[in-house]
Amino acid sequence: MTNTRIAKIKALLKQKAQHISHAKSAFWKPASLLQRLQPTPEIADWLKTKQSLTARIRQLCPNMKVIVLSEKMERPLLDEAKALGLPFDDNAWVRCVLLQCNQHSWVYARTVIPNLDMDNPWHQLQHLGDKPLGEVLFEQSNIERSNFEFCSQPISEWPYLAENVNYPNLQWRSFGRRSLFTKQQNPLLLTEVFLPALFEKQK
């Protein structure tokens, strides 16, 4: 078997693995059931932060950086489609990033916006680049935000994350939260996942 053919097979297997990963969904719980996930007090404090997460991280790390992992039109996860009221086979604009401090990944964030055409008030978010979403959201007016939902699942379950972090144990149980922002009746779903390095920094 030639090296070219082997490379093609590996690429197809990787693509298939990513597709399978993207099809998985987290099990989200309302705020009233957060304790069922058994977060430590430190983790729970971060999960329940209502202020801009970006602003809080900058207080600890003024040189925080945003690393864009993926930014494109794609099919949302099943639980995301349900939260947004989308048909399961519809595409949406999806942006996945890491918030890093001194090359250590602290937070994985995932933004999903359906129907992102020129008439959508979120349209300009396609041009964020490496600017944090939080700095834009909390500057705007006339935005409604839903209550938080919470989940806990292995790092390996989050799209684009496992291949972009260097953890010896990708089954480490991460804690995440999500909320729905609405502007002019147009939704934006934001998921934020707290990674081990964030809590190691504070010990």
Residue, then its C-alpha position, 0 to 999 in steps of 0.5 A: m500500500t502506497n504512502t499516499r493511499i495510507a495518508k488518504i485512509k488516515a484522513l478519512l478515519k479522522q474525518k469520520a471520528q470527528h463526525i461521530s464526536h460532533a454527533k454526541s450531545a451533553f446532558w444539561k441540567p437546570a440551575s436548580l439541579l447543579q449540585r447533582l453534578q457534584p462540582t467543588p465549591e471553586i468550580a461552582d463559583w465559576l459556573k455561577t458567575k453572571q458577570s463577563l467571564t472574559a472580564r473575570i479571567r482578565q483580572l487573573c490574567p491580563n494577557m489572556k489570548v483567544i485561540v480560534l479552533s474552528e469558525k464556520m457553518e456546520r451542523p450543531l450538536l443535537d442538544e444545541a439544535k433543540a435549544l435553538g429550536l432548529p431542525f436537526d439537519d440545519n446548519a448554523w454558524v459555529r465558533c469554537v475557541l480557547l481562552q488561554c493564559n501563558q499558553h495554558s488553556w483555561v476555558y473552551a467556548r462554543t458559540v452557535i448562531p442560526n440564520l446568520d444572514m445580513d439581517n441578523p443582528w449578530h451578523q458582525l460577530q463573524h468578524l470577531g477574529d481573536k477578539p473575545l465574544g464576551e467583550v462584545l456581548f456585554e457592551q451591547s444593549n437590548i440583549e436578553r440572557s436566559n438562565f444557565e444550564f450546566c453539564s459535566q462530561p469528559i474533555s474528549e466529548w467537546p468538538y475540536l477540543a481534544e486535538n488542541v489541548n495537551y492533557p494526559n487524560l482526556q477523560w477528565r470530567s469537565f464542567g460546562r455551562r450554557s445560556l441563550f442570548t437573544k437580540q431582536q428575537n434572534p438567538l445566540l447559544l454560548t457554551e463555556v467549559f472550564l478546563p483543569a489549568l484554570f483551577e491549577k492556577q488558583k491553587 
